[in-house]
């Protein structure tokens, strides 16, 4: 069937007004139109709306301009936790490497990587400051790893959803740094420390602060913190300093996130994190000045450190 010259497809016989073509498919005549923009649209290009039907272009434009709801910390509502699984995977991978190097899953502290990353104050004083961070991805044996990763999963998921990914990373890392600096400041020089516990305690403090901000009874969170602090005190070999340092810094960082006024939210949140990092760096430099210069060397396969002068 052919269309007479000058007659639109879908037009009727002579004298019958022709139907307009769909804006996305001009060859399709239609009597329908978008209730938002008024343009003609075929059924394929229309979607049901609260009132009438809207074309797919208007639906897309509305999705771009509609403001997504956010949490009180500024994170998009409905996001899925990604950072926490990635952190757990990193800790597990590092543990597997140390276990493979040591040839013993429970004696992985004898591995080369463990020796290079663990927080040993004399090595930090000798210039290896990165141990303050890398030690947070090491664990003494499988049980130590399992306990910390379980706590990270339970605590981290909710806090990441509340804070958002970037803010959560900031709280986690500054808590890790706080735990390491506390050990470096007040810990015994010859004691080697490792584990994600400082960062995990920071998340505990963050959960308690978030509960207070949300006007939820924080008693359960405070009880968990209290029980874990008692365990840190009573069981030998656990770094109480690392736990307390991470707890305090994590609570302060989270408070800056959730109590920041909406109008200046980003500026206040960034300012709090920068201020905490600055304070920790100052504390680190003070301890460096107290300890003086150190040097380390390997003797018979073991690292030996001592003060210079």
C-alpha positions in Angstrom: 0.0 0.0 0.0 1.4 3.4 -0.9 0.7 6.9 0.4 -0.3 9.6 -2.0 2.2 12.4 -2.3 1.9 15.1 0.4 -0.2 12.8 2.7 1.3 11.8 6.1 1.3 8.1 6.9 -1.7 7.4 8.9 -3.8 10.1 7.3 -7.2 9.3 6.3 -9.0 9.9 3.1 -9.2 13.4 1.6 -10.8 15.8 4.0 -9.8 13.7 7.1 -7.2 15.4 9.3 -3.9 13.4 9.6 -2.5 12.3 12.9 0.9 13.7 14.0 4.0 11.5 14.0 5.7 10.4 17.2 8.6 12.7 18.0 11.0 9.7 18.4 9.5 7.7 15.6 8.2 10.2 12.9 6.9 7.3 10.7 4.4 6.3 13.4 1.2 8.3 13.5 -0.3 8.7 16.9 -3.1 10.4 18.7 -1.3 10.2 22.1 0.9 12.8 23.7 3.0 13.4 26.7 1.1 15.0 29.6 4.3 16.8 30.6 5.7 18.3 27.4 2.6 17.9 25.2 4.6 16.4 22.3 3.0 13.5 20.3 4.3 10.1 21.3 3.6 6.5 20.3 2.6 3.9 22.9 6.2 2.5 22.9 7.6 5.9 23.9 5.1 6.6 26.8 5.3 5.5 30.4 2.5 5.6 33.0 2.9 8.6 35.4 1.0 9.7 38.5 -1.2 11.8 36.1 -1.5 10.6 32.5 1.5 9.3 30.6 5.0 10.9 30.0 7.4 10.3 27.2 10.7 8.6 27.9 12.6 11.9 27.4 10.6 13.6 30.1 11.1 10.6 32.4 14.9 10.8 31.9 14.9 14.5 32.5 12.9 14.1 35.6 15.3 11.5 37.0 18.3 13.8 36.4 16.7 16.8 38.1 15.1 15.0 41.0 17.2 15.3 44.2 18.0 11.9 45.7 17.3 11.7 49.5 20.5 11.7 51.6 21.4 10.6 55.1 22.2 13.2 57.8 25.9 12.8 56.9 25.2 13.6 53.2 25.4 10.1 51.8 22.8 8.9 49.1 20.1 6.8 50.6 19.9 3.2 49.2 23.6 2.8 48.3 25.2 -0.6 48.9 28.3 -1.1 51.1 31.3 -1.6 48.9 34.2 -0.3 51.0 33.7 -2.8 53.8 33.9 -5.9 51.6 37.0 -4.5 49.8 38.7 -3.9 53.2 37.9 -7.4 54.3 39.2 -8.8 51.0 42.5 -6.8 51.4 43.0 -8.1 55.0 42.4 -11.7 53.9 44.7 -11.4 50.9 47.5 -10.0 53.1 47.0 -12.7 55.7 47.2 -15.4 53.0 50.4 -14.0 51.7 52.0 -13.9 55.2 50.7 -17.5 55.9 52.2 -18.7 52.6 55.5 -17.0 53.2 55.7 -18.4 56.7 54.4 -21.9 55.7 52.3 -21.8 58.8 48.8 -20.2 59.0 49.0 -19.7 62.7 52.7 -18.6 62.7 52.4 -16.1 59.9 54.1 -13.5 62.0 57.4 -15.1 60.9 56.9 -14.0 57.3 58.9 -11.4 55.5 55.9 -9.2 54.8 54.8 -9.3 58.4 58.3 -8.2 59.5 58.3 -5.4 56.9 54.8 -4.0 57.8 54.3 -4.6 61.5 54.3 -1.6 63.9 57.6 -1.8 65.7 58.4 1.6 67.3 62.2 1.5 66.7 61.6 0.9 63.0 59.2 3.8 62.8 61.7 6.0 64.6 64.3 4.9 62.0 62.1 6.4 59.3 59.6 3.7 58.4 56.5 5.7 59.3 54.3 3.8 56.9 54.2 0.9 59.4 51.6 3.0 61.3 49.2 2.1 58.5 50.4 -1.2 57.0 50.3 -2.8 60.5 46.5 -2.4 60.3 46.3 -5.0 57.6 48.3 -7.7 59.4 46.9 -10.3 61.9 48.5 -12.8 64.2 46.9 -16.0 63.1 43.6 -17.0 61.7 41.5 -16.4 64.8 42.8 -12.8 65.1 41.8 -12.2 61.5 38.4 -13.8 61.8 37.4 -11.8 64.9 38.5 -8.5 63.4 36.8 -9.1 60.0 33.6 -10.2 61.7 33.5 -7.0 63.7 34.4 -5.0 60.6 31.5 -6.6 58.7 28.9 -6.1 61.5 29.9 -2.5 62.4 31.1 -1.3 59.0 28.1 -2.0 56.9 25.7 0.3 58.8 28.3 3.0 59.2 29.2 3.0 55.6 25.6 3.4 54.6 25.2 6.3 57.0 28.4 8.1 56.1 28.9 7.2 52.4 31.9 5.6 50.9 34.4 8.5 51.0 33.5 9.6 54.5 33.7 6.0 55.7 37.1 5.6 54.3 38.2 8.8 56.0 36.9 7.6 59.4 38.4 4.2 59.0 41.9 5.4 58.0 42.1 8.2 60.6 41.0 5.7 63.2 43.7 3.3 62.0 46.2 6.2 62.2 45.0 7.1 65.7 45.5 3.6 67.0 49.0 3.4 65.5 50.0 6.9 66.9 48.8 5.9 70.4 51.0 2.8 70.3 53.9 4.8 69.0 53.5 7.5 71.7 52.9 5.4 74.8 53.7 1.8 73.9 56.7 -0.3 74.8 59.5 0.1 72.3 60.3 -3.5 71.9 56.7 -4.8 71.4 55.5 -5.5 67.9 51.9 -4.6 67.2 49.6 -5.5 64.3 45.9 -5.8 63.5 42.9 -3.8 62.3 41.6 -3.5 65.9 42.4 0.2 66.1 40.2 0.9 63.1 37.5 -1.4 64.3 37.4 0.3 67.6 37.1 3.6 65.7 34.0 2.2 64.0 32.6 1.2 67.5 33.0 4.8 68.6 31.4 6.0 65.3 28.4 3.8 65.8 27.9 5.1 69.4 28.1 8.7 68.1 25.7 8.0 65.3 23.2 6.5 67.7 23.3 9.7 69.8 22.9 11.8 66.7 19.9 9.7 65.5 18.4 9.9 69.0 18.6 6.2 69.4 19.5 4.7 72.7 23.3 4.2 72.6 23.4 1.8 75.5 24.0 -1.3 73.4 26.8 0.3 71.5 28.4 1.6 74.7 28.1 -1.8 76.3 29.9 -3.4 73.4 32.7 -0.8 73.7 32.9 -1.4 77.5 33.1 -5.2 77.1 35.8 -5.0 74.5 37.8 -2.6 76.6 37.6 -4.9 79.5 38.8 -7.8 77.3 41.7 -5.6 76.1 42.7 -4.9 79.7 42.4 -8.5 81.0 43.7 -10.6 78.2 47.5 -10.4 77.7 48.9 -9.6 74.3 46.1 -7.2 73.3 47.1 -3.6 72.5 44.9 -1.5 74.8 46.6 1.7 73.5 45.8 0.9 69.9 42.2 0.2 70.8 41.7 3.4 72.8 43.5 5.5 70.3 41.3 4.2 67.4 38.2 4.5 69.6 38.7 8.2 70.5 39.8 9.3 67.0 37.0 7.4 65.3 34.4 8.9 67.6 35.6 12.4 67.0 35.8 11.9 63.2 32.3 10.5 63.1 31.0 13.3 65.3 32.3 15.8 62.7 30.5 13.9 60.0 27.1 13.5 61.6 26.9 16.8 63.5 28.0 19.0 60.6 25.4 21.6 59.7 23.7 20.9 56.4 24.6 24.4 54.9 28.3 23.9 55.5 28.4 20.1 55.7 31.3 19.3 53.3 33.5 22.1 54.6 33.0 21.1 58.3 33.5 17.4 57.6 36.7 18.0 55.7 37.9 20.4 58.3 37.4 17.9 61.1 39.3 15.2 59.3 42.2 17.5 58.4 42.3 18.8 62.0 42.5 15.3 63.4 45.3 14.3 61.0 47.2 17.5 61.9 46.9 16.7 65.6 48.1 13.1 65.0 51.0 14.3 62.9 52.1 16.8 65.6 51.9 13.9 68.2 54.0 11.8 65.9 56.7 14.6 65.5 56.8 15.1 69.2 57.5 11.4 69.8 60.1 11.5 67.0 61.9 14.3 68.9 61.7 12.4 72.1 63.2 9.2 70.7 65.9 10.9 68.6 67.5 9.2 65.7 67.5 5.5 65.3 69.1 3.1 62.9 68.3 -0.6 62.2 70.2 -3.4 60.6 69.7 -7.1 59.9 72.0 -9.4 62.0 71.7 -13.2 61.6 68.3 -12.7 59.9 66.9 -10.5 62.6 66.3 -6.8 62.7 68.2 -4.9 65.4 67.7 -1.3 66.1 69.4 1.3 68.3 69.7 5.0 68.9 72.3 7.0 67.1 74.5 8.9 69.5 
